[in-house]
């Protein structure tokens, strides 16, 4: 089974911190945007969020304020997906879409590199007569 569940969780956290959600499209899908003021200037909340996390860019949602939602991420081995045990999870899925926990193409590529490195290291050791575990 999957032993790299921590890597999968970290990939989802990182893509959310960038303001992205997963999906099958090649282009980046944003989680959402904070509504600007009437004069199209960023709201005080968007400015505060950008100060806390500039990664996604000004006005782009990252679903992180206190960190409780992110800290409750885990890999569900039955569903084979990342989710969160935080009480806000279902509400956030309904508001921002079920794809918030899916992987972006970049995350899939990154995981495949990590997995391939471990896979080949295991077999190099195995064929060299070493115990790969």
C-alpha positions, -999 to +999 in steps of 0.1 A: +000+000+000+011+036-001+038+043+024+044+079+014+011+093+028+030+121+046+044+132+012+009+132-003-005+153+026+024+178+023+018+181-014-019+190-009-009+215+019+016+231-004-007+235-033-034+250-010-008+274+004-003+285-032-041+290-035-045+261-059-069+231-060-065+199-079-082+186-110-074+171-144-068+203-163-032+213-171-038+249-161-037+259-124-072+260-108-074+287-081-094+280-049-110+314-052-105+352-047-114+375-019-140+401-030-124+435-035-138+468-021-162+488-043-133+507-058-116+475-068-089+478-041-081+448-020-101+444+012-084+447+046-089+409+050-072+402+017-043+424+027-040+407+061-041+373+044-015+383+019+008+395+047+004+361+065+010+341+033+022+359+001+026+326-019-008+326-037-007+363-045-028+392-033-065+384-030-063+346-036-078+322-011-055+297+006-080+282+032-056+289+061-061+313+089-054+296+123-038+265+108-064+241+124-077+229+091-043+222+077-030+206+109-059+181+107-049+168+072-044+131+069-043+104+042-075+083+043-062+048+033-097+035+025-107+063+002-070+067-010-072+105-007-061+133+015-088+149+037-090+168+070-106+158+103-113+195+111-149+205+117-148+230+088-139+203+062-174+196+047-183+233+047-151+241+028-157+213+003-192+226-003-180+262-007-148+257-027-155+224-044-146+188-037-114+192-057-097+211-029-080+179-018-072+166-053-037+169-067-026+194-092-006+182-122+026+196-105+019+177-073+014+144-092+046+150-111+065+158-078+051+127-061+061+105-091+097+119-089+098+111-052+083+077-057+106+068-086+137+078-066+126+055-037+116+027-060+149+027-079+169+030-046+151+000-032+158-021-063+194-010-066+199-022-030+180-054-036+200-064-067+233-054-049+225-081-024+217-056+004+186-055+026+166-027+010+143-023+040 
